[in-house]
C-alpha cells in the first residue's frame, strides 16, 4: 500500500481533527447566531440537526442505522440511504475503492435477505427478487440466493450457513465502521473545522511552554545581586553549575586584594596555576554554593543539561562551559558579540578547563 505524501497526510489528519470537533463547532455556531439575533436561522439550524442524515459524522451511528434498516426489512430505505451515502461520501474516494463500496452494499442486502428468512418473511424475499433478481442473476455469486425463498432451513445449507451466524453480522459491522472512518477525511473540509484544530495546537504549545518554563525554573534560578561598588546588578545563575567564577570584565569592581569589596575576609580565591590569571572566587557562605556571576541581561541558555563546569576567558568576552551530557561550548555572554562560538559533543569526561591568557584559546 503506497504511503501518503506529507502534505496529504497532514490534510487527512487536519480533516479528521476537524470532523471530531463538529459538536464544538455546532456550539460555536449556536452562540454566534444568538449573539447576532438570528433566532429564525438558529431554529432552522436545530431542525436540520435533528434530521441530520450524516449522524454528526459518527461512523458507528451511520453503521447502526444501516444495519437496523436491513434487520427491520426496510430494504427500500436501506437502498435509498446507501445511495445518499454514495453521493455524499463515497464519490470523493479514489476509484480503487469502488469495489469496496460494492462489496459492502452486497453484504447489507444479504443481511436483509437473511433477516427476512429468519423471520419467515418469504414474501419480502420474493418482492426483492422480483425487482432485482434479473440484475443480480448476472453475478455468479448471487445465483444461489435467487431461490432462497424456496429453501427450508437455509441456515443448514453450506452456501448460506456462514451468513446466518452472529459472528458474520458482527464482523460486517466492525469492517463497515472502519471503512466509514477512512471515508470522512477524504472529503473537502471547510475552513471553520480547522478552527478547533488551531485552538488545540495552541493549547498543546502552551502546555509545552509551561513545562519548559517549569523546567527552567527548576534548573536555573535568576536573581539580582550587587557586586563591588554597586555599579550595576549582576545575575546569579544557580543550580547544576560548577564553582562560581567572576568575569574579568567585573575586575574593576573588585578590591586590590582580588575580592569583591563587600565580601568579608573569609572569601578565599580558588588556586590557579598562573599567578596573573584572572581571579576565580568561591561564593561566601551566606550565598548559594553553586553560583556563576554574569551580567543581568545574560541568560544562561547555552545548554540543555546541568552545567558542571564553566570558566571565563582572560578577556572576559567568552565562556567555556561543560555540561552533564559531555557537551562543551564556547560562547559569548554578550548577545551582540561577534566572537566565534564552538560546540563539541565529547566522548570523554572533562575534569578541568583553562584558558590561554594571550591568544584566547581553550587549553
N, C-alpha and C positions, 0 to 999 in steps of 0.2 A: 504494500500500500504506500503510495507516494506521500511524502511529508508536505505539509503546507508551508508556503513561504512565510517569512517572519511577518510581513505586512498582513497576509491573510490570517495567520494565526492570531495576531493582535486584534484584528477586526472581529474574529469569531469570539474571542474572549470578551471583547467590549460588548458585542451583541448579547452574549449570554448574561453578562452582568446587568445590562440594561433590562432584559426581559425579567430577570429575577427581581428587579426593582419596580415592577409595574404597580404594585399596591401602594408603594411610597409615592410614585408619580401621580397616581389617581388621587391620593390625599392632597398633594400639592395643587392639583387642578381644582379640587373642591374649594380649597382655601382661596385660590385666586378668583374663581367665579363668584364666591361670596363677597370677596373684597371689592370686586368690580360691580357688584349688584346685579349680576346676570342670573337671576333666580330661575327664569324660564329655561335658560341653557343648562343650568345645573339640574333641573328636573328631567330634561331630556337626556342628559348625561347619565343620571341614575337609572333611568328607564332602560337605556341601552346596555348598561352594565348588567342589569337583571336578565337580559336576553342575550348576553354575550355568548356566541357560539364558539368563540375561541377559548372559553373557560379560563380566562385570565392567563393564557399560555401555560397552564398547568397540564403537563403531559398525562399525568395519572387521571385527571378528571376527564380529559378527552377520551382516553382509552376506556375508562369505565362507562362512559356514555355509549361508545360503540358496542362494547360487549353487552350492555343492557339491552340495546336495540335488537341485537342478534338473539339473545336468550328469550326476550319477550316476544319474538316472532314479528317484530316491526320491520320487516325487510325493506319496505319502501322508504321508511325514514332512514334506515341504515345506508341504503344506496345513495339517497339524496345527501346525507351528511358526509359520506365519503367523497362524493362529487365536490361538495363545498371545500373539504379539506384539500383535495387535489388541486383545486384552483387557487385556494388561499395560501397553501404552504408548499405542496409537492411540486408545483410548477416552477419554483425557484431552485430546485435541485438540479444537479448535473444529470444529463441523460442516462448515465450509467445506473442511476437509482430508480429508473422506471420499472425495471424488472422487480426490484424490491417492493415497490408500491403495489404492483400487480399481484405479487405473492401474498401480501397482507390482505388485499381485497378478496382474493380467493379463499383464504383461511377464515375470514369473517363470514363469508357466505356459507362455508361448510359448517361453521359453528351454528348458524341459523338452521341449516338442514338437520344437524344432529339434535339440536334443541327441539325441533318440530317432531323428529322421530321419537325422542324420549317422551314427549307429551302426547304422542299418539295423534298428532295433528297431520294426518296424511293429506288432507285437502289443501293445507298450506304448501306442502311439498309439491303437490300436483299443480297448484296455481303458479308457483315459482317456475317449475319446469316448463309449463305451458308458455310462459313469457320468454324464458331464456334458454330452454333446452336445446333449441337448434343451434344457437351460437356456442353454447358450452360443449355441445357434442362434437365440435370441430377440434377440440383439445382432448387428446387421448386419455389424460389422467382424470377427465370428468366423466368418461363413458360409464364407469361402474355406478356413478351417482344418479344417472338418469333413471334407473329402476329402483331407487331407494324406497319409494312409496309402496312397492310391491313385496318388499322383503320383510319377513317376520324375524324378530330378534336380530337386527342388523349389527348390534354390538358384538355378536358372536362370530361374525364374518371377518376373516383376516384382513380384507381390504378396508374395513371400517373400524376395526377393534381399537386402534390407537386413538381415533378421533373421539371415541366415547369415554376415554379415560380422563379423569380430572386433571392429571398431570399435563395433558396436551393443552387444555384451556389455560392453565397457569403459565405454561411456557409461552403461549401466544400473548398473554397479557404482558409478561416481562419483556419479550422481544419488541412488541409494538410500542411500549413505553420508552424503551431505549431509542428506538427509531425516531419517535417524535421529539425526543430531547435533542437529537442531532439536526432535526429539520428547522427548529426555530431560529438558531443563529444564522442560518443561510439566508434569512430574509434581510432586506434593507431596513436597518433600524433607524427610526427618526432621531434627530439630534437631542430631543428632550430626554430620551432614555439614557443618554450619556451623562446627563447632569448628575445623577446619583453616583455614577462611576467616578466622576471627577471628585465628588464630595468624599467618597470613601478613600480615594487615593490621597487626598489632602489629610484626612484623618490618620491614615497609615503613616504619612510623612511626619505629622505632628507627634505621633506616638514614638517614632524612631528618634525624632529630635529630642523629645522628653527623656528617652532612655540615654541618649548621648549626653545631654546636659547633666543627668544624674551621675553618669559615669565620670564626667569631667569634674563634677563637684567632689566625687569620691577620690579621684586620682590627683587632682590639682586644686589647691585652695589658694586663692589670691587675696591678699590683704594689703593694707597700706602700712608703711613704716618710715620713720625718719632716720636718715643717716647723716653723720658728720655735723656740719654747721646748719642743717635744715634747708639746704639749697633746693631740695625737691623731694617728692615722695619716691620711695622705692618699693616695688612689689616683692612680696615673699612668696615664692613658689614652693609649696610644701609637698611632702609625701613622695616616696619612691624616687628620691634624688639622693645622690651621694653627699659627701661632706660639703658644707656650704663654702662657696667661693665668692670673692668680690671682684668685680670687673676692674681692671686697671684704669678704666675711664673714670672710676669713682675715687681714685687715689688722691686727688686734690682735697677731697673731703676727709681724708684720714689725718691723724696726728703724725708728728715726726717719728713716733715710735712704730708706725706702721699699723696702728689700731684706729678704729673709728673713735672720734673724740669723746663720744658719750659712753663708750664701753669702759667697764672698770678694769682693774689690774689683773683680774682672773682670766681675761681672754688671752689665749696663747696662740701664736701662729703655727700652722702646720709646717713641719720640716720640709724644706726643698733642697735639692742638690746644688743649686746655684744661689749664692748669697744675694745677687742683684735681681733675682727672679721676682716677678710681681707677687706681692704678699697674698697668701691664702690663709683665711682665718676661720676658726671654729666659732659658731654662734654661742653667745653667752648662755648660761644655764637657765635664765628665765625666758628663753625663746624656744621654739620648736627645734629639735635636734637635727633635722634634715632640711636646710633652707638654702636655696640658691637666690642670691640677691641680683635682681635685674631691674631695669627701669620699669616704671608702672605701665608704660604703653606697650612693652614687650610681653606678649602672651606666649607661654611655652607650649606650643602645639606641634613641635617638630617630630614627636614620637607617638607611636600607638601603644607603647608598653611602658611599664615603670622604668624610670631612669636610674641607673645605679652609679653613674659617674659623669661628671661634667667639669670642664676647665676652660677658662678664657685664654685667648691668645695674649701675647705680651702687649700688643697694641690695644686690646680690648674690643676689637672690631669683630672677632669671630669667637664662636664657642664650639668646642668639641664635646659631644655628648654620646654616651653609650647606654643602651637600654637592655632590659631583660630578655629581649628576643635576639640578642647579638647583633643589633643594628648600630653602626657607628655613623654619626652625622657630624658634619662640619657646616655651620650655618651662622648667619649674621642676625643678632637680635634686633637690629635696626631694619625695618621693612624696606626702607629706601636705599639700603646699601647695595652696591654693585659688586660686592665681593663674591667670588665663585662659591657655590655650595657643593657638598660632597655627601653621598650616601653609599655606604658599603654594608652588605649583609655578610658578616664574618662567619667562618666555620671554626672559630676558636674563641676562647674566652679572653677578655681583656681585663687585666688586673691593675694596670697603671697607665696614665697618659701624661705626656709632657710636650710642651711647645718649644720649637727653636726660637729663641728670643730675637734673632736677627732677620730671619727670612720668612717668618710666618708659616713655618712647616710644622706639621704634627709629627713628633718623633715616635 
